[in-house]
Every structure is written in C-alpha cells, then in structure tokens.
C-alpha cells in the first residue's frame, strides 16, 4: 500500500503554490504535482506590477518566491503529469504516467491555457511581444502598435482596453467587413474608437521577430495576398482551454470544461477542491488565484479533521450510533435534538448520540443525503460502522423506536 498524503495539490501555479503554503503551514503532509515549470502561466509573464505589495516583479521571481515558501513548510514536489484520478472513496487516488498517489484531500489547480493557433512565431515570441492577457500586459505597450487576433467579446473589449496604452490597434478579423462576433454595443464602440482599425477577411499568417515582435504577416482569405505589417505586440483572444480534461466524469464541469465551486472552493466530490483559473469565475489574476489557494487549503484542513473525527467517533464506535442533523434556520430544530437525547438517556444511553449543525457539517450531511427543510427541520439516523441502518421518525414515539 502506497503512502497516504493528507493533501495532494495538482498544479504548481500561484493558486497551487498558495495552497501548498497554507497546507504545509497547517502541518498537513502535502505533495504538489506539476508537470512543467513551477509557477504556471504566471511564470511566463515578463513583468508583474499589479500583485499587492510588489511594485515591480517578474513571473519567475514572484512564483519562485511562492515555491520556496511552500517548500519551506515541507511541501514535497513531484515533476509528473496527472493522467487519471479516482475521487469515489474517502481516500483519493491520483495517477500519473509513472506513479499512483493517495490522499485524504485533493486541490486541483491545473489552470488554463490560451488557445494556441500554432502560427509561426507564436510560441517562440510568447512573453516577448506575444501576449494573451490585456490586464496583465497592456501597459507594457505604451505608445506602440499592437495587433489583436479575434473578433469575439473578449477580443474587442480587451482590444479597447489595450488602446488606453497603445498608439494604434489593428484587429485581424476572419469575417467580411463590418461583421464581428461580439455583442452589438461593443462593436459600435469599437468602430467609433479612434485607435481601433480592422483588417477584414484575413488571418494572421506568421509573427516576425528575432528576440521580440517586430511585425506580422497577414493573409487575405479571399485573395490569398499576404501583407507585411509592422507592430510591436500581438494579443491573441481566441479562447482559453481549462486544464480539466482528466477530470471528466470525476467532478462536475460546465460545457466549457470549467469547474463550478462553492465559496470554500469545494467541487461536487467531497474532499476535492478547485482553485485558480479552472474555476468559473469573474477575474483570473495571480492575486485571485492565491486567495483561492488559501481558502481551499484551509477548507481541506477542516475536511480532513472532520473525516478523522467521524472515523474515530462513528466508524470505530463500539456501540450503535445515532446521528442527529439540525439547522439554526428552524426554531424547533435543536429542540428535537433535545428530545432524542432525553429518549436515549431513558434507554440507558444505548446509543452514542452525535449532533451536527448542517450549516457547519455539510460534508457529513451530504454523505447521507440529509436535507433539512421546513417539512423536516431535524433528522436522526442510526448508523453501524458508518453505514446507514435506519431513520428515526421524530413524529412518532422516539423512545419506543430506541428500545
């Protein structure tokens, strides 16, 4: 049997590294699995000037500091790619191409990748004039000519944001003149913007430059003509791809592959959390990913404690166990717990009786499909070694059911 970690973090971007800091500091035995360079997409950013407390930093500097911080708390690192998972049991299984790991809780922080078109020069000049995030990099193109690839909402809206800094924006559009894929209001603003220019019926053929972007070659799809255009930056807004393919069938994903989480970063699988850019969220930045990681690790710590307490007090109990679920939302909820306690005392404490506030012990309530509502403001079940035996009716003679 392989070693069981308290916490496994999949992905070494800012969210995963922050989770490592918090998990390690909480003295959880933590393993971080990252297939590439530590730091994720943030590692490739040449300058970071909007991370609180850092007037100016680089991706490698900031994420390197995060990585060293996590390692200082004993976080182990494995340079591997996760290919499959099994979240069905209390112990989660993580499979890489080489090894199989086990953990009590898992945080997924695999991030997103900008959809890459594979245009010559695109990968080679990423971070050297080729960019995918206007919020991150627009200010570095002050008074320069920037080419934007894409015509959807993101491309047009981000293009107008870049225009706050750049001297000129050229948008390369595949469609006929006047046709954009964005909403009508954004299109009207873009057409009226003095810095926004459009090249229609065209695609980017290649990006030119040795150490940084010097220009692009644009191909007209109707005539086949290729035109050279001098510029200093190229922004691609043709979609993002979340790194969640290996999670399909294991946790709930939306149609685009993003993970929906609670405010505690919980996914649909108990003990599994998601942080950073793979979440369906409003803002994807280093600072928000770090906040996600801190939240998820703290939630995972409490989940692990809850599971260990449950195993000790319920699964390993030597007498029958009653689990009572109540909610502060209903006035009579806790009173019903008192009546069950009185009935159990009258039966010489035949059962070990444990009460759970469902607003605080959601994981245990979910385990037994417990729902508290106006019709059933409290519920009590009997379990044996953690397995459901029966439900106690709180409308009938409780003492009689316990005898």
C-alpha positions as CSV (number, residue, x, y, z in Angstrom):
1,X,0.0,0.0,0.0
2,X,1.5,3.4,-1.0
3,X,1.8,6.2,1.4
4,X,-1.3,8.3,2.0
5,X,-0.8,12.0,2.0
6,X,-3.0,14.4,3.8
7,X,-3.2,16.7,0.8
8,X,-2.2,16.4,-2.8
9,X,-2.2,19.6,-5.0
10,X,-2.3,19.1,-8.7
11,X,-0.7,22.1,-10.4
12,X,2.0,24.5,-9.4
13,X,0.7,27.9,-10.5
14,X,0.0,30.7,-7.9
15,X,-3.2,29.0,-6.7
16,X,-1.5,25.6,-6.2
17,X,1.6,27.2,-4.5
18,X,-0.5,29.3,-2.2
19,X,-2.4,26.1,-1.2
20,X,0.9,24.5,-0.6
21,X,2.0,27.3,1.8
22,X,-1.2,27.0,3.8
23,X,-1.3,23.3,3.7
24,X,2.3,22.9,4.8
25,X,2.0,25.5,7.5
26,X,-1.0,23.6,8.8
27,X,1.3,20.6,9.1
28,X,-0.5,18.6,6.5
29,X,1.7,16.1,4.7
30,X,1.4,17.7,1.3
31,X,2.5,16.7,-2.2
32,X,2.4,19.1,-5.1
33,X,2.4,17.6,-8.6
34,X,3.4,19.8,-11.5
35,X,4.3,18.6,-15.0
36,X,6.0,21.8,-16.1
37,X,7.8,24.9,-14.8
38,X,6.7,25.9,-11.3
39,X,4.5,29.0,-11.5
40,X,2.2,28.0,-14.3
41,X,1.2,30.7,-16.8
42,X,2.3,33.4,-14.4
43,X,5.9,32.1,-14.7
44,X,6.0,33.3,-18.4
45,X,4.9,36.8,-17.6
46,X,7.9,39.2,-18.1
47,X,6.6,41.8,-15.6
48,X,4.1,41.8,-12.8
49,X,3.2,45.2,-11.4
50,X,-0.3,44.6,-10.0
51,X,0.4,42.0,-7.3
52,X,-0.3,43.7,-3.9
53,X,2.9,44.6,-2.1
54,X,5.2,44.2,-5.2
55,X,5.7,47.4,-7.1
56,X,7.6,45.5,-9.8
57,X,8.4,41.9,-10.2
58,X,8.7,39.2,-12.9
59,X,6.8,36.0,-13.2
60,X,9.8,33.8,-12.3
61,X,10.7,36.0,-9.3
62,X,7.2,36.0,-7.8
63,X,6.3,32.4,-8.5
64,X,9.8,31.3,-7.4
65,X,9.3,33.0,-4.1
66,X,5.9,31.3,-3.7
67,X,7.5,27.9,-4.5
68,X,10.3,28.4,-2.0
69,X,7.8,29.5,0.6
70,X,5.8,26.3,0.1
71,X,8.9,24.1,0.2
72,X,10.0,25.8,3.5
73,X,6.9,24.3,5.1
74,X,7.9,20.8,4.0
75,X,5.8,20.6,0.8
76,X,7.1,17.8,-1.5
77,X,7.2,18.3,-5.2
78,X,6.8,15.7,-8.0
79,X,7.5,16.6,-11.6
80,X,4.9,14.5,-13.2
81,X,1.8,14.7,-15.3
82,X,-1.5,13.5,-13.9
83,X,-3.4,11.4,-16.3
84,X,-6.3,10.0,-14.2
85,X,-8.0,10.3,-10.8
86,X,-10.4,8.4,-8.6
87,X,-12.4,10.6,-6.2
88,X,-15.0,8.0,-5.4
89,X,-13.7,6.9,-2.0
90,X,-12.6,8.6,1.2
91,X,-9.0,8.1,0.0
92,X,-8.5,9.9,-3.3
93,X,-6.3,8.2,-5.9
94,X,-4.1,10.3,-8.3
95,X,-2.4,8.5,-11.2
96,X,0.5,9.9,-13.2
97,X,2.3,8.3,-16.1
98,X,4.8,6.8,-13.6
99,X,3.2,6.6,-10.2
100,X,0.0,6.3,-8.2
101,X,-0.5,8.5,-5.2
102,X,-3.2,8.6,-2.4
103,X,-4.5,11.5,-0.3
104,X,-7.2,12.3,2.1
105,X,-8.0,15.6,0.2
106,X,-7.1,17.0,-3.2
107,X,-6.8,20.5,-4.6
108,X,-6.9,20.9,-8.4
109,X,-5.0,23.9,-9.7
110,X,-4.2,23.0,-13.3
111,X,-5.1,26.4,-14.7
112,X,-6.0,27.3,-18.3
113,X,-4.1,27.7,-21.5
114,X,-4.8,30.2,-24.1
115,X,-6.0,28.6,-27.2
116,X,-2.9,28.4,-29.4
117,X,-3.3,28.7,-33.2
118,X,0.1,27.3,-34.0
119,X,1.1,30.3,-36.1
120,X,4.8,30.5,-36.8
121,X,6.5,32.7,-34.2
122,X,3.6,32.5,-31.7
123,X,5.2,30.2,-29.2
124,X,8.7,31.4,-29.8
125,X,7.8,35.0,-29.0
126,X,5.4,34.4,-26.2
127,X,6.4,36.9,-23.4
128,X,8.4,38.9,-25.9
129,X,5.6,40.8,-27.5
130,X,3.1,37.9,-27.9
131,X,0.5,38.0,-25.1
132,X,-2.8,36.7,-24.1
133,X,-3.9,38.9,-21.2
134,X,-4.7,42.6,-21.6
135,X,-5.0,43.2,-17.9
136,X,-1.5,41.7,-17.3
137,X,0.4,43.1,-20.2
138,X,-1.3,46.1,-22.0
139,X,0.6,48.8,-20.1
140,X,3.9,47.4,-21.5
141,X,2.9,48.6,-25.0
142,X,2.6,52.3,-24.2
143,X,2.6,54.3,-27.5
144,X,3.2,51.2,-29.6
145,X,1.3,49.5,-32.4
146,X,-0.5,46.3,-31.3
147,X,-2.2,43.6,-33.4
148,X,-5.3,41.9,-31.9
149,X,-6.4,38.5,-33.2
150,X,-10.0,37.6,-32.6
151,X,-13.4,39.2,-33.0
152,X,-15.5,38.0,-30.1
153,X,-16.5,39.9,-26.9
154,X,-13.1,39.3,-25.2
155,X,-11.1,40.3,-28.3
156,X,-13.0,43.6,-28.9
157,X,-13.4,44.6,-25.3
158,X,-9.8,43.8,-24.4
159,X,-8.6,45.5,-27.6
160,X,-10.3,48.7,-26.4
161,X,-8.6,48.3,-23.0
162,X,-5.2,47.9,-24.7
163,X,-6.0,51.1,-26.7
164,X,-5.7,53.0,-23.4
165,X,-2.0,52.4,-23.7
166,X,-1.1,51.6,-27.3
167,X,-1.0,54.2,-30.0
168,X,-2.8,52.0,-32.5
169,X,-4.7,48.7,-32.5
170,X,-5.2,46.6,-35.6
171,X,-7.8,43.9,-35.3
172,X,-7.4,40.9,-37.7
173,X,-10.9,39.6,-38.5
174,X,-11.8,36.5,-40.5
175,X,-15.2,37.7,-41.4
176,X,-16.4,40.2,-44.1
177,X,-16.2,43.9,-43.4
178,X,-18.4,45.1,-40.6
179,X,-19.1,41.6,-39.1
180,X,-17.8,40.9,-35.6
181,X,-18.6,38.0,-33.2
182,X,-19.0,40.3,-30.2
183,X,-22.1,42.0,-28.8
184,X,-23.6,44.9,-30.8
185,X,-22.8,47.5,-28.2
186,X,-19.1,46.6,-28.1
187,X,-19.0,46.5,-31.9
188,X,-20.4,50.0,-32.1
189,X,-17.9,51.4,-29.6
190,X,-15.0,49.7,-31.3
191,X,-16.0,51.0,-34.8
192,X,-16.2,54.5,-33.3
193,X,-12.9,54.3,-31.4
194,X,-10.1,56.4,-33.0
195,X,-7.4,53.9,-32.3
196,X,-9.2,50.8,-33.5
197,X,-8.5,49.6,-37.0
198,X,-9.8,46.5,-38.7
199,X,-8.4,44.1,-41.4
200,X,-11.2,42.1,-42.8
201,X,-11.4,38.6,-44.4
202,X,-8.0,37.9,-43.0
203,X,-5.9,35.7,-40.7
204,X,-2.5,36.0,-39.1
205,X,-0.1,34.0,-41.3
206,X,3.0,34.5,-39.1
207,X,4.7,36.6,-36.5
208,X,8.1,38.2,-37.4
209,X,10.9,38.9,-35.0
210,X,14.2,37.6,-33.5
211,X,14.2,38.4,-29.8
212,X,10.9,40.3,-29.8
213,X,7.9,41.0,-32.0
214,X,8.8,43.2,-35.0
215,X,5.8,42.7,-37.2
216,X,3.3,40.2,-38.6
217,X,2.3,38.8,-42.0
218,X,-1.5,38.9,-42.7
219,X,-3.2,36.7,-45.2
220,X,-6.4,37.8,-47.0
221,X,-8.5,34.6,-47.2
222,X,-10.3,35.8,-50.4
223,X,-7.4,36.9,-52.5
224,X,-4.6,34.9,-50.9
225,X,-2.5,38.0,-50.7
226,X,0.0,38.3,-47.8
227,X,0.7,41.7,-46.4
228,X,3.5,42.8,-44.0
229,X,2.5,44.9,-41.1
230,X,5.0,46.4,-38.6
231,X,4.0,46.2,-35.0
232,X,5.5,45.7,-31.5
233,X,2.9,43.4,-29.9
234,X,0.4,40.7,-30.8
235,X,-2.5,39.8,-28.5
236,X,-4.4,36.6,-29.1
237,X,-8.0,36.4,-27.9
238,X,-9.3,33.2,-29.5
239,X,-10.4,31.4,-26.3
240,X,-9.0,29.7,-23.3
241,X,-8.8,26.0,-22.6
242,X,-9.1,24.8,-19.0
243,X,-6.8,22.0,-17.9
244,X,-9.6,19.7,-16.8
245,X,-9.9,17.0,-19.4
246,X,-8.6,14.4,-17.0
247,X,-11.3,15.3,-14.6
248,X,-14.2,14.5,-16.9
249,X,-16.6,12.0,-15.2
250,X,-15.0,12.6,-11.8
251,X,-16.3,16.0,-10.9
252,X,-18.9,18.3,-12.4
253,X,-17.7,20.6,-15.2
254,X,-19.6,23.1,-17.2
255,X,-19.9,22.8,-21.0
256,X,-16.6,24.7,-21.5
257,X,-14.7,22.4,-19.0
258,X,-14.6,24.9,-16.2
259,X,-15.2,23.8,-12.6
260,X,-18.1,25.3,-10.5
261,X,-17.1,25.6,-6.8
262,X,-18.7,26.8,-3.6
263,X,-17.2,29.8,-1.9
264,X,-15.0,27.3,0.0
265,X,-13.6,26.0,-3.3
266,X,-15.5,22.7,-2.9
267,X,-16.2,20.7,-6.1
268,X,-19.0,18.2,-6.5
269,X,-16.7,15.5,-5.0
270,X,-16.3,15.6,-1.2
271,X,-12.7,16.4,-0.2
272,X,-11.8,17.7,-3.7
273,X,-11.3,21.4,-4.3
274,X,-10.5,23.6,-7.3
275,X,-8.7,26.9,-7.4
276,X,-7.4,29.5,-9.8
277,X,-8.2,29.8,-13.5
278,X,-10.1,26.5,-13.9
279,X,-12.9,27.9,-11.8
280,X,-15.9,29.5,-13.4
281,X,-15.0,33.0,-12.0
282,X,-15.0,36.7,-12.8
283,X,-11.3,37.6,-12.6
284,X,-8.3,35.4,-13.4
285,X,-5.3,37.0,-11.8
286,X,-2.3,35.9,-9.6
287,X,-3.9,37.7,-6.6
288,X,-7.3,35.9,-7.0
289,X,-5.6,32.5,-7.5
290,X,-3.6,33.0,-4.3
291,X,-6.8,33.8,-2.4
292,X,-8.4,30.7,-3.9
293,X,-5.5,28.5,-2.8
294,X,-5.5,29.8,0.7
295,X,-9.2,29.2,1.0
296,X,-9.1,25.7,-0.4
297,X,-6.2,24.6,1.8
298,X,-7.9,25.8,4.9
299,X,-11.2,24.1,3.8
300,X,-9.2,20.9,3.1
301,X,-7.6,21.0,6.5
302,X,-11.0,21.2,8.2
303,X,-12.4,18.5,6.0
304,X,-9.6,16.2,7.0
305,X,-10.1,16.9,10.6
306,X,-13.9,16.3,10.2
307,X,-13.2,13.0,8.5
308,X,-10.8,11.8,11.1
309,X,-13.2,12.8,13.9
310,X,-16.0,11.0,12.1
311,X,-13.9,7.8,11.7
312,X,-12.9,7.9,15.4
313,X,-16.3,8.7,16.8
314,X,-18.6,6.9,14.3
315,X,-16.9,4.3,12.2
316,X,-14.8,2.9,15.0
317,X,-17.6,3.3,17.7
318,X,-18.2,0.1,19.7
319,X,-21.9,0.8,20.3
320,X,-24.8,1.8,17.9
321,X,-24.6,5.4,16.8
322,X,-27.3,8.0,16.3
323,X,-26.5,11.0,14.1
324,X,-28.7,14.0,14.6
325,X,-28.9,16.7,12.0
326,X,-30.3,20.2,12.8
327,X,-30.3,23.7,11.5
328,X,-30.3,27.1,13.3
329,X,-32.6,28.2,10.5
330,X,-35.5,26.5,12.2
331,X,-36.6,27.3,15.7
332,X,-37.7,23.8,16.7
333,X,-34.7,22.1,15.1
334,X,-32.5,22.0,18.2
335,X,-35.4,21.2,20.5
336,X,-35.9,18.0,18.6
337,X,-32.3,17.1,19.2
338,X,-33.0,17.5,22.9
339,X,-36.0,15.2,22.8
340,X,-33.9,12.5,21.1
341,X,-31.2,13.0,23.8
342,X,-33.7,12.6,26.6
343,X,-35.1,9.4,24.9
344,X,-31.6,7.9,24.6
345,X,-30.9,8.7,28.3
346,X,-34.1,7.0,29.2
347,X,-32.9,3.9,27.3
348,X,-29.7,4.0,29.5
349,X,-27.6,5.6,26.7
350,X,-28.0,2.6,24.5
351,X,-26.7,4.7,21.6
352,X,-23.8,7.1,21.1
353,X,-25.7,10.3,20.1
354,X,-23.9,12.9,18.0
355,X,-25.4,16.1,16.8
356,X,-24.4,18.1,13.7
357,X,-25.3,21.6,12.6
358,X,-25.8,21.0,8.8
359,X,-24.6,24.5,8.1
360,X,-21.2,23.6,9.5
361,X,-21.1,19.9,8.7
362,X,-22.2,19.9,5.1
363,X,-19.9,17.0,4.2
364,X,-21.4,14.6,6.7
365,X,-24.9,15.7,5.8
366,X,-24.1,15.1,2.1
367,X,-22.7,11.7,2.8
368,X,-26.1,10.5,4.0
369,X,-28.2,12.7,1.6
370,X,-29.6,14.7,4.5
371,X,-31.7,17.7,3.6
372,X,-33.1,19.9,6.3
373,X,-36.2,22.0,5.3
374,X,-39.5,23.3,6.7
375,X,-41.1,19.9,6.4
376,X,-38.2,18.1,8.2
377,X,-36.5,20.7,10.4
378,X,-34.4,18.0,12.1
379,X,-33.4,14.4,11.2
380,X,-31.9,11.5,13.1
381,X,-30.4,8.3,11.6
382,X,-28.9,5.2,13.0
383,X,-25.6,4.0,11.6
384,X,-23.4,1.0,12.1
385,X,-19.7,1.4,11.4
386,X,-20.7,4.5,9.5
387,X,-23.2,2.6,7.3
388,X,-26.8,3.7,7.2
389,X,-29.2,1.5,9.1
390,X,-32.5,3.4,9.5
391,X,-34.0,6.8,10.1
392,X,-35.7,7.6,13.4
393,X,-39.1,9.3,12.9
394,X,-39.3,12.4,15.1
395,X,-43.1,12.5,14.7
396,X,-43.6,9.1,16.5
397,X,-42.6,7.8,19.9
398,X,-38.8,8.3,19.8
399,X,-38.2,6.3,23.0
400,X,-40.1,3.4,21.7
401,X,-38.0,3.3,18.5
402,X,-34.8,3.3,20.5
403,X,-35.7,0.5,22.9
